[in-house]
Each structure stands twice: as C-alpha cells, then as structure tokens.
Amino acid sequence: MTAQVFQTLTDEFVINNIGEFISDVDKISKAVAKTTTVPILNGIHIEVRQNQSILTATNGSLFYSIKTETITAQTDFSIVIPPMVASIMKKLPEQKVLCSFEKQQLILKSGKSRFALSVHRGEDFPRMKPNAEKTFEISGKSLLQAFKGVAYAAGDNEVKPILQGILMAGQQEKLMFVSTDSKRMGICAVRISSSIEDEVNNIVFPKQFALDVIKNCEDTSDVVMGISDNHISVRIGNMVMGTRTMEGTYPDVSRIVPRAFKHECTINREELANAMERANLLKEEGSKAAIAVLKISSKGIPSLYISINNKSGRLNESLFVSDVVGDEVELGINALYVIEALKSMEAKQVRLLLNSSLEPIVIKPIGTDELEALILPIRFRK
C-alpha cells in the first residue's frame, strides 16, 4: 500500500505513550537541521507502513532514524512534523494523544487541549539511508570507549574543517580512531566482534556524530557498524545513526607520538583530574583554560607539583606519584586539556610519559595499551 500524503488523509492515528514518543524524538533530534534553505529539513519525518512506524531526521549530513511502537494507525501515511511537537507533548495532560488531519494541518488532541500545526508532505523528505558496503559487529562497550577516548580532542576551528573530524582506520579484528585539534590528540584502538574483510583506511567523520552515538549507546548494546564510499552508520537496537564522511586529507599523525620516554610516573587519575580542575579555576579573564606548570620529582617523597602564577592568583599543590623514571622535569600545559583527557579514561591510575619540557606529554591509563592522550606543552617563564 502506498503511504498517503497529508492532504488526502482522513483517518485518525493515536500516539499511545507520550513519554516514549518524546524519548524517541529526542534521540534523533540532533540530526534536525538548525539553519537551512530547505525548510523540510527543519522537521521530523514520520512514516507508517504496514503497522511499522519510523521517525527520521536529517540535516543533509547526519541521518538518524528510529523504529517506534508508540503510533497506532489504520492507514499508512507519511508526513514531516515540526520538532516543537515533542515540547508540546511534554505539557499535555494525558499520556495518549489523538491525531488527525484537517486543512493541511496536523491536529493534536489530549484532554481538553487542541493544537493545529503546519506539516510538510512526507514524500518530499530526502531519502538518505545508504547501503553499507561493509558491515561488522562491535560491542557497545568498545564503541563507547573509542568515541569517548577521542571525541574531546577533535577541533572546532572552521579554518581547518578536517580537524573537526575523527579518523578511523583498521583491518581484520581491530579498529583505530584518532582525533586532533593540532594541540592535542586522542588515540584509541578497539577490538571488533567480527572481522573486516578489506582494510578500512582514511575514513573521517564529524565529531558530532560520535557525541550523539555516545548519548544513545550503552555498554550492553550490540552494535552493527556499516561503511560505504561516503557514509558510515551504526545500528543500535531499533535505531540507525548515519553520517556523511568528510572530504579532505587528514594529517599524518603517526610520527608525532613518541614511543620511548626519558621521564615517567604513575598517578591516581581522579586525584589528578580534581587537582587540575582546581588549577583551572585560576584561568585569566577571557581565557578558557589556565596554564599550569607540572613538575615530576623523585626527591624525597615522589611527587607531581602543580603551580600557577598569573593575574588571577597563585596556586601550589603536590600529589603523590609512584614508579618514577628519570630526573626531575617540568613543563607548562593547558589545564583544561589535561582534565578532558583524564575524563575520557576510566582507569584508576594513569601513566604520565614525556621526554622534555619542549616535547608532548602522553597520558596512558594503567591496564591497557589501547588508549592514550597526547598534549603539546606550552612555553613558560620560570
């Protein structure tokens, strides 16, 4: 049966569970276009076919859809509703909404409330769901570890749009994810549940996609990842999230990460994160982050010394460290970068590794070699 457009619909349909419907809309709403010359992309597509209901949103780059069981209809139909429908439903008095069509408008009735909303023809909504050329399974836990481990380090600079993306590469049963804004880097390698037949190389996707997946994925989720020439997608339960890949050449970061270090120490991750958050309170006016000086010393009680001296004030703090390697060393560093790197990790302890005050510091969680963060130092006056 061909889905009817709203001009010819006379039958009513029912949204049975407002709470669940709102939740489904919220999950895909990040893909709704915020500014566009195509008004239909400002809405959410509802399509009912043979008792199956699918909600879809796209901004031309992101494509999110979810199967919902909240709609009961006697007739197939396809319409595009404004996102404000979810906000309206949050204020309705009952958990069931009766919907109908009247004079090219969607009518919502709940209790004594009645709304009339302008809608678009569903047949005009773009069809963007690509056919994946390669698919493989990955656990929700591994995908979350990868995306959390790199998304924070991707850039926001529109001058270098490729740095707003995340690089993905891999083969057989391993995937590597990398992000950088040119001042820091996140790297994570994960195992996948099924083998990749061909090598995956130089695929770059927007960090916003990773952030949205993080919100909708759980450790226990079973995820199927799909790849085509210019799209990638993940299927999480009844939801499919996809994005166009980004054009451009991602910088070669393989030579940036040092593999041997002269100075090392182990420190409690949470204690260091809390200390750096305290330090960041002294950021100067107009700045997003404070510049802190870190010093690793094995003299007396092995310690990491944190100090700040700027127009906002002064700070001196020390934290216990263990397994110190090398002589005393210090470097200037962006406090916020350290905080965000540590929050991307879950290990109780992390290893700090560096070669000198002029070279990057690397942070690795104890217990895994699959995740690391790299931060470039900042010159400071002693």
N, C-alpha and C positions, 0 to 999 in steps of 0.2 A: 504493500500500500504506500502510495506517495504521501509524504508529510504535507499537510495543508499549511498555507501561509495565513497570517493572522486576519487578513481581510475577509476570508471566507469561513472562518471558524465560528461555530455557534455553540458547540458543546462546551461544557464546563470541565475544569480539572481541579484537583484538590492537592494542596501541599499538606501532607499529613502530620509532619513533625517539623515545626518551625526551627527548633534548636539545631536539629541535624542538617536541615537545609541551609541555615546560616553558616554552619561549620563548613559545609561543602563549598559554599560560595567564597568564604574566607580563604580556603586553601588554594583557590585558583585566581583570586583577585589580584595578586601581584603581576599577573600577565596582562591585566587590562591596561590599554593604552591611556596614559595620563594626558599627553598632548599629541594630537594627531589631526591631519587634514581629512581623515576618513572617519566620520562620526560613528559608524557602526562598530569600530574597534574600541569605542568607549563603553561598550556593553558586554553582557554575558549571554552566550548562545545557549538556549535550552532546546534540545531535540528529543522528542519522544517517538520511538518507533517500536512497534510490536512489544509494548509494555516495558521497554528499556528506556531509561531516561539518562541523558548525558549533558553535563554542564561544561562549557568550553569558554576559555578566554585567550586572546592573543593580542599582542601589540605589534605583530609583524616579525618579531624576533623570538620572543618567548611564546610557547604554546602549551597551555595546561588544560587538561580535561579530567573529569571525574564522573564515574557512574554513580547515580544517586537512586536510592529506593524511597525517596520522600514524595514522589509525584504519582498520583493515580489519575489516569485519563482513559476515556473510552475511544478517543480518536487520536491518531498520530498527528503531531504538529511540530513546527519549527519557528521559533521567534528569538529575538535578541532584546533582553531586558536591561534597564539601567542598573548599575551596581547599587544604587540607593535602595533597591528592593530589600536587601539584607538589613539595612539600617531601619527601614520602615517596619519590617517584621519583628525586630527586636522590641518594638514598642506596642505591638498588637496585643490585645487582651487574652487571646486564646492560642492554643498550640496547633490549631488547624485553620487553614486559610482556603476559602473558596475563590477560585479564579475563573474569569470569563473574559470574553472579548466583546467590545462594543465601540463602534465608530473608530476603528483603527487604534484602540487603546486597550490596555490590559487592566481589568477591574479586579481589585483585591478586596475581599470582604472577610471580616473577622469580628464576631460580636456585632456591635453597632458601628464599627469603623468601616469606611468605604473609601478606597483610593482608586483614582483613574490615572494611569501612567502611559506615556507615549512609548511605543516599542518599534523595532525595525523588523523587516522581513527576514526570516531565518535563512532563506535561500541566497541572500546577498552576503552572508557571512563567509569570509575566506576559509577554504579548506587547506590547512597547513600540515596536517599529520603526515610525516614522511614514512616511507617504508624503509625499515632498517636493513642494511646490507649485512651487518654483522651483529649478532646478539650474544650476550654471555651473562651468567649469573654472578652476583656479588652479594655478600651479606650486608644487611643494613648497618651492622656494627663497623664493617670495613669501610663502607662508603662514607659514613659519618666521620670516621677517623681521618679519612683522606680529605674531605671537604673542609672540616674544621681545622685541619692541620695546615691548610694553605690559603683559604679564602681571605683571612685577615691581612695577608701580605700583598694582595693584588692592589694595583694602583687606582687612583681616582682622577689622574691627570688626563684631560681630554686632548692634550697636545700629543700624547703617546697612547692612543686608544688600545693598542695591542696589549699594553701592560695592565689594562683593566680586566684582562682575561686570565684564565688558568690553563696551563699547558698540560696535556695528557698524552702519554706515550706508553707503550708496553707490548708484550708478546707472551704467548703461551699462558701461564697462570699468574702473571704479575703485571700490575699497572703502576705507573709513576705519575705523580701530579706535582707540578711546580708553579709557583707564583712569585712575582717580584714587582716592586714599585721603583726599582733601581737603588734603593737604600737599604732594603731588607729582602729576605727570601724565605719562603716556606717550602719544604720538600717532604713528600710522603709517598712511600711505596706500600702497596697493599696486595694481598693475595686474592684471587677471584675463584669462585666456586667451579666454574667451567672454563676450559681452555679457549684461548683466542686462536683461530686458525691462521690468520695473517697478522703481520705486525701492524700495530696501531702507532702512527707517528705524526707528530706535529699537528695535533688537533687542539685548537684553542677555543674555549667557550667562556661566556661572560661570568664574572664572579657572582652577579645577582642570581644566576641560575643555581649556583652552589649554595648560596644563602637560603634560597627558597626550598631547595631539597632538604637542607638541614632541618627546617621547620616542620617538614612533613614526613620525615623518615624516623624510624625508631630502630634501636639495636636489634630487635627481634624481627624486623621487616625482611622479607625475601624480595630482592630487587633484581630486575632484569634490565640490563643496560643495552641500548641499541645505538649503532653508529652507521651513518651514511655519508655521502660525499660532503654535504654541507649542514648536517644536523646531528645532534646526539639526543638521546632520550633516556629516561629511566621510568620503569613501571613499578610502582609501589602499591601493592594491593589493587584497589579499584581506581587508582589514579595514574595518569600518564603525564609526565612533565618533559617538555622538549624545548630545545633552543637551536637557533642557527649558530653554526660555528663562526668564528671571527676571521676576517681576512687580514693578511699581513704575515710577516716573518717574526717569530718570537726570538728574542736574543738568545745566543748560545751561552748558557749559564754553567755548563759542565766544568769550565776551567776556573770558575770563581770560588768554588768550595774547596778549601784546603783539606788534605787527607792526613796530614801529620801536624802535630802541635807541640809547642815547647812549654806551654802553661796549661794546667788543668786543675779542676777541683770539683767536688760533688757538694750539692747544697739542697736543702729542703725546698721544693718548688713553691709550696704555698707561703712559706715564710718569706721567700724572695719576692714573690708577687705582692704580698702585703706591704713589704718594705718599699718596693718601687711605687706602689700606689700612694704611700705617704710622701715619698720624694716628689711625686708628680704634682702634689698639692702646691708646690713652690714654683710652678711654671710662671713665667713672666707674663705680664698683661699682653693680650693679643696672640699668645702662643698656645698651641695645643698640647705641648709637652715640655717638661723640664729637662735640662741637660744635666745628667748626673755623672759623677766620676766614680768608677768602680776600681777598687784595688784588691788584688788577691795577695795574701801574705801568709807564709807559714811560720813567721817569727812568733814565739810564744804560743798563744792559742791560735791555731789556724783560723783565719777569718777572711770574710769579704767585707771590706769597708766601703760604705756608700756615703758620698758627700755632695753637697750642693752649696754654692755661694754665688748668689745673684741679687738683683734688685729687690726680689720678693722676700729674701731671707736666707738663712743658713740652716744646713742640716748635716749632722754627723751620726752615723749608725753603723753598727757592726753585726754580722751574722756569722755563726759557726759554720765552717766548711770542713770537709774531710778529703782524704786521698789526694792531697795537694801534690802537683808535679811542677817542677820548675822554680825559678827565682821569683821574687816579687815583681808584679806587673800591674799597671793601671791604664785605664782608657776612659775617654768620655763617651757617653752613649745617650740616646733618646730613651727616656724612662718609659714613655708610652709604648714604644716598640717592644721593650722587654716584657711589659705587662701583657700585651696582646699575644706575644709568642708563648708565654707561660700558660695563658688561659686556653690555648689551643691544645695543650697537653693534659694528660690525666695522671701521669706517674707521680708517686710520692716524692721522688728525688730526681734531680736533673744534673747533667754534667756540663760545666762551662769549659770551653776549649778555645784557646787563641794562641797566636804566635808573637804579637807585639801590639803596642798601643796604636799602631797605624794600620793594622790588618783586621779583618772581620772577626767577630766573636761568634762562635757556634754554640747553640744550646741543644742538647740531646736528652730526651727522657731516659732514665735508667731502666733497663729491661727490654729495650727494643732498639734496633738499628734502622727501623723503617721510617722514623720521623725525626726531622731536625729543622732548626730555625737558624738563619744567619742574619746578623745585623752589622752594618758598617759602622765603624767608630766615628766620633766627632772630635776634631782637634779642640784642645782646651789649654788655657794658661794655668800653669802651676802656681 
